[in-house]
Amino acid sequence: SDIAGNPVLALGEFPTFNTSGQPSVFVVDSTNPSILGFHLDLTAETVALTFDEVVATTLTATELTFQDSANTSAETVQLTGGSVIGTAQSTVIRFTLRSEDVLSLQAAENLAASIDSTFVTFGPNLARDVPGLLVNARVNGEGLKATDYTRDSRAPTLGGFSELDMNVGTLTVSFSEPIDLLSVNFTLFTLQSDIAAGSTLTLKGGKRVAHTATLPAKTEIVVTLLDADVRDIKLDTTLGSNAGTTHLHFGAGAVTDMAGNLVVAVPAASARAVTKFTADSTSPQLTAFDFDLDAGTMTLTFNDVVAANSLDSTFITIQSTARAGLPANSTYRLTGGSTKSSPNYTIVVDLTAADVNG
């Protein structure tokens, strides 16, 4: 009986069942399932879809597209796949995102930055209910807003010290997650010649920083070094002269990911060796000179660090005009000279008495 004391009807008295206990009227489910909401978890790298009825555990994740609003032509990420978690039929399907999709979502400037910028659209083949009816689709303009959102809270880690290019003066580093370029603190990066000890150089700054196209989703950055840092590396012959003398470590505030998480520091004792070292292969050029007959010197300024001990003054010719071969042009080739300068951008040549008086 029910709570009021009314007795239950016998099967023969129930209008929709016959005497064998089978329903005399059976209505087939003809209602397509709908998604009521979803939870994007960028830390666990999962998505949970909640339906209005029990659905099969099969899922075509490539039907799902994330976008920054219900109706957008800006940032979108269409999933490349996903793996369903669990096998029990339920009103909720939870699946793991593919790593490349996670990186794409993390790299987006405005998409999936909060619950208010997390929407999805999807096609009918995304999921089916138990009888096999397709889910009701949502197209752009009908984007479904997330009902729950978990931001990325994991700290990025060093992927690799990709390259030191002494030819163009750049340093390239990769990370486990997309990096916010505005967060880069150049002065927390230190080059060292060896893991255990040796010469070190902490960057004084950087001219600029950019993402590379080599690795996906903004996970690799290239730093254009200051001229002063390039000079100091070249002046120290024990540091950054080949792959064996090029290692990198940095502090926890060196960079952050797009969610603001600080990178895990790499201590000096665990400095990472460079993967690729590109030596300086560009010939230096003379950019200016000063000729002082009273002091008996000539000061040469180059666009690169030069080895002063390689100087051969007899290759220097002084002429009266900018172009040789002009009728009024006079020339004089030095007969010798020496220098006490160390390797640097500038060399001071001590002229011979013959050249000063010549």
Disulfide bonds with the S-S distance in Angstrom:
none
